[in-house]
Amino acid sequence: MLKANAIIGQSGGPTSVINASLAGVVEAAGEFDGIGKILGMRFGIEGFMADNIIDLGKESTEAIEGLKRTPSSALGSCRHKLTDAELPKILEAFKKHNIRYVFLIGGNDTMDTINRIEIYAKEQNYDLTGIGVPKTVDNDLFGTDHTPGFPSAARYIALSVMQAGILARDMQKVDQFVVFQAIGRDSGWLTAASAAGKQTLADAPHILCLPERPFEKEKFLKDVKRCYDEFGFVSIVCGEGITYSDGRAVSASETTDRFSNIEFGAMGGASAATVLHRMLSDEFGFRGEFQITESLPMCAADRATQTDVDEAYMCGRAAVQLAKEGKTGLMVTLERQAGKEYKCTTGSIALEKVAIRAKPMPDEFINAEGNFITDAFLDYVRPLIGQLPRYVKLKCNRV
């Protein structure tokens, strides 16, 4: 392939480390003789179609290096559902700017976007290399052990639930329960991560409501009563996308995005957490709290793990390496190596195997009751989120 320009875009919800992947692509592209200018899409593919393009090569070395510790999406993001009618316009823009390398950093829908662009270019006999770089706090991409962004968000959730659990324990004479809602439309990876800091049965959380299992109201209420009787308060963590057995969202939300995905936090509507809160108040007369962090776990750079930063950067560089090898139509993956010590390398998977689909938690990570996780999940997640603090508890021996 002749020397040509490369363009990089970011799409979907951000993460604390998505910019580390951007830094990896930019730095590796700058070392590749086959790439001329390194361009950036402002606000993803939607901005690209509006010719909103910047020259990343004009950014300082310090700025690119600083991306590794800068949260959110430095290029700006979008949630645009690409139509077939827009593909010719995109191809013309590639030709106009002599773009032959496209790197998109994102999740399932982003992989669908770059997959369709790469296929269309091939059909039009336009020599284009399209590589996807994984990103999502949901951890629901197929073909990769985990996604950059998940470890840091998982740490955020674990710390939040640990600390809120101590608050709930000490405030149980005021509030008898707390419901924490985690991100996760179809998968409960972050909901499950909330239990990573649990040390004793009495510690939060007590009950997990996972999207992988249908929500059963009567069983849930029995679980709550059991935990309240045993611990004096109840800590519940629910995934935003939990549903009843008939597929109805517990949140009762009907607002959807351009990809027909329910937007659980949109328009100020009901959420799973508020529905569960009302359910417990009505059933037991309890007073309680609900906590919904929404996008905060996506941008909490102060809780980002070094492992996550390093792996996000590694994925960005790996994307350019695949391009140098003449490969296209792939997404970079993270592959965990066997052994006692945690180690991860990069691999790749065809974009068509990743696009749109969501990866649920495997059955071996969920207990038989469907309301908590197993030790196998803890073995999986703890190396990713790093050491968590251990808090003390007074013996409270009465006089």
N, C-alpha and C positions, 0 to 999 in steps of 0.2 A: 504494500500500500504506500502511495506517495505521502509525503509530509503534509499534514492537514491539521485543522484546528480541533480542539476538544471542547465540549461543554458539559457542565455539571449542574445538576438540579437537586433540590430537596423538596419532598412532598409529604403531605399528611401531618399528623401530630409530631411535634419535635421530641427530642430526648435531651438529657443532660450532656450526652456525648456525641450527638449527630455531627457537630462541627469538628470533632476529632476525625471523623471519617472524611469530611470535606478537606481538612488539612492533609490527610494521607493521600487523597487523590491529587490535590494540587501539587504537593511536593514530589510525588512519584511521577506525575505527568511532566513536571519540569525537568526531570532527569531522562525522559524518553525522547530520543532524537526524532521519532516519527510524529511527534506532536509539535505544532507551531504555537499558536496562541491558546491560552487556557481561559475559556470564557465561562461565565456563570449565568444561569437563569434567575432573574429576580421574580420570586413568587411562582416558581415551578413552571410546568408546561403551559399554564395559563398566561404567565408573564412572557414566556418565550414567544407565544403566538402573537403577542402585542409588541414584539421586538424590544422587550425590556431585557436587555443583555448587558452584562458588565464584563470588563477585562480584569480577570483575577491576577493576571501577570503584573498588573500595576500596583497590586497591594504590597505592602512592606513585608519583609521576612518576619519581622516581629509580630505583625498582625496575623499572618498565617500560623505561626507558632502559637500565638495566643488563643487561636480557635480551639485548641485542645482542652482548654479550661473555661470556655465560654458557652453558656447554655443556650437553648432554643435554636432556631434555624437562621443562621447568619445571612443566607441568601433570600430568606423569606419563603413561605410555603403556600400551598393551595390544596384544595380537595376537588380537583376538576375531573369530571367523567369525560374522557376523550371519546369523541364520536368518529365514525368512519369518514364523515365529511370533512373533518379537520386534518386528516392525515396528509392530503396533498399540500395543504398550507404549511405544515411542519416540514415536509420534504423540501419545499421551495426555500424555506428559511435556512435549512441545512446547506443547500446549494449556494445561497446568497452569501453565507458566512464561511463557506468552505469547511463545514463541520463533517468530520468522518468518525468521530469518537463521541459517544454519549454515555455519561455516567449519571444514573439517577439513584439517589439515596432515599430509601423509604420502605414502606411495608407492602402488604398484599396488593393493594390497589395500584401502588407505584410500580410494582413488578408487572402488573397487567399492562400499564401504560407503556413501559419500555419494551415489553414483549411485542405489543401490537405495532409499535413504531419500527422495531427491528425487522419484523416480518414484512411490513409494508415496503420498507426500503429495499428489501431483498426482491420482492415481487416487481419493483420498479427498476431493478438492476442498478441500484445505487449502492455503492460499496460503503457500508456503515458498520461500525463495531458498537454494539450496545451491551453494556454491562450494568447489572444492578448491585447496589451495595445495601445490605440488610439493615433495617432500623425499625424498631417498634418496642415500646415498653410492654406491650401485651404479650410478647414472646410467642406469637402464634404463627410464625413463618415455618413452612415445611422445609425439610432438608437441612436444617441447621440445628446444632445442639441447643443454642440459645441465640438471641439477637442482641446486638449492641444497643444499650439503652435499658434493657430489662434489669441487669444486675443493679444499676444505680436506683432505678425506680423500686425494685424489690427491697433494697436497703431502706429507702424512704418509707415504704409501707411498713416494714418490720419495726423500724424505730418508732414510727407514729403510733402503731397499735400497742407496742410495749409501753410507751410513755402514757398514752391515753388510758391504757389498762390500769396503770398504777393510780392515775387520777380517779378512775371509776371505782377502783377498790376502796380508796380512801374517802370517796364521796358517796358511798353506797347508801348512807342514811338520807341523802338528798335525792340522788338519781340511782335507780335500781338497775338500769341497763344503759348500754351505749351501742349504737349501730354505726359501724364504719363502712363506707362504700368504696370499693376499689375499682379501678379501670379494668375493663375486660368485657367486650361485647359478647363473645362466644367462648371464651376460654378463661379459666380461673387461675392462671399462673400468679398474678399479683395478689389475688385473694389468698392463695395458698402461702405465698411468701410472708404473709402477716404473722405466721406461726413460727418463723425462724428463730425468734428470740425467746420463745416460751421455755421456761425452765422447770416449772412444776404444773400440776394439773390445775391449780388455782389461778395461775397466771393467764392473762389475756393472750390470745382470744380463746373462747370456749366453744364457739359454734362457727363453722364456715358454711356459707351458702354459695355453692359453686355453679357456674353456668353449665358444667358438664353433667349435672344431675338435676332432674326436675324438682322444683320447689313444691313441697307438700306441707300445707298449712298446719294440719293437725299434728304431724310429726314434729314440725318446727316448734310449735307451742309446747309440746311435751318436753322437748330438749331444753327449752328455755326454763320451764318449771323445774326440771331436774337440776340444772346448773344453778339456778337461784337458790334452791333449797340447800345445795351443797356449799356454795361459795358466798352467798349473800348479795351477789350482783351477777350480771351477765354481760359478757363482751362478745359481740357478734360482728363478723366481717362478711359482707356480701359482695358478689360481683355485680356490676351495674346491669349486666345482661341476663340475670337469672329469669327463668321462665317456668310457668306451670307445665304439667304434662301434656297439655293440649297446644303448647307453643306460645301461649299468650305471655307477654312480658309482665312480670310482677310490677314493674314501674308503671304500666299502663300507657307508656309513651307511644305516640304514633308518628312523631316527627322523624323524617328520614333525610339523609344527605343525598348527594348526587349519585352515590353508588347504591342507593336503596337500603343503606344501613340505618338502623334506628339510632337517633341521636339522643342518648339518655340524659344528657345534661342541657339540652337545648330548650330555649323559649321559656325557661323558668317553670317547666312542667313537673309532674310528679317524678320521683326517683324511687328506686328499689328501697333505699334506706328510709325514706319518709313513709313509704307504704308499710314496711316492717315496723317502724316506730309507732305508727297509728294502730297497727294490729296488736302490738303488745300493750299499748295503753288501754285499748278497748277491752282486751281479754283479762288483764290482770289489774288494771288501774295503776300500773306503774308510772312513775315519772322517769324520763330518760332523755338521752341526747342522741343526735345523729351527726355524723361527721362525713362530709363529702369533699374530698380534696380536688376533684376534677383534674385540671391540667398541671397542678403543682408538682406531682412526681415526674412530670416530663421536663421540668426545667430547674430542678433543685441541684445546682452545680456543687453546692456545699456538701451534699451527701453522695456525690458521684464517687464510685470506687475506682482505684487506680487500674484494676484489672479491666474494668469497662472502658476506661479511656484508652488504654493500650490496645485493647482488642478492636475498638472502633477505628482507631488509626490504622491498625494492621489490615483491617478489611478494606479501607480506602486504598492503601498501597497495593493490596492483592488484586483489586479491580483493574488497576493499570497494568499489573504484571500479566493478567489474562489477556488484555488487549495487545500487549507486546508480543505475546505468543500467538497472535492471530486468531484468538478465540472470540466468539460473540454469542449472544443469546443466552447468557449465563448470569446467575447471581452468586456472589461470593457467599460461602458458608463458613461457620465455625465448627470445628471437629474436635471433640474432647478426646484426649488420649487416655488409654488405660493406665492404671497405676495408682499408687497411694497419693502421690503428689499431683495436684491439679496442673494440667497443662493443656493448652488448646492451640491448634494450628488451623490454617484456612484450607478450604476446598472449594468446590463449586457445584451448582445444580442448574439444570435447564430452567429458564424463566417460566416456561409453560407449565412446569410442575408446581410452581409456587404461586402464580398469579391468582388473585381473588380468594383462593381457599384459605381456611383458618385451621391451625393445628391445636386441637384440644389437649388437655393434660391426659397422659396415658392412665389407664385404670390402676396400674400398680402404684400410682402416686396418691390415690384417693382411698380412704378407708371403706370398709364394708358397709358402714352406715350411711356413707355418702355425705357426712357432715364435718369431715376433717381430713387431714393429710396423713401420709404414712412416713416412716423413717426413710424410705427410699427417696421421697421427695426432699427431705432435709439433707440427705447425702448429696443430692443433685444441686440444691440451691446454696448451701452454706459456703462452698468455695467461691461462689460468684459475688456474694454480698459482703464477705469479709467478717472480721471479728465484731461482734455486737457487745455493747456494754452490759455488765452485770450489776443490777441494782440490789440494794440491801432491803431487808424488811425487819422491822423491830419485832422482838418476841412478844412484847406487850403483856408481860406477866403482871397480873393484878396484885395489888397490895392486899 
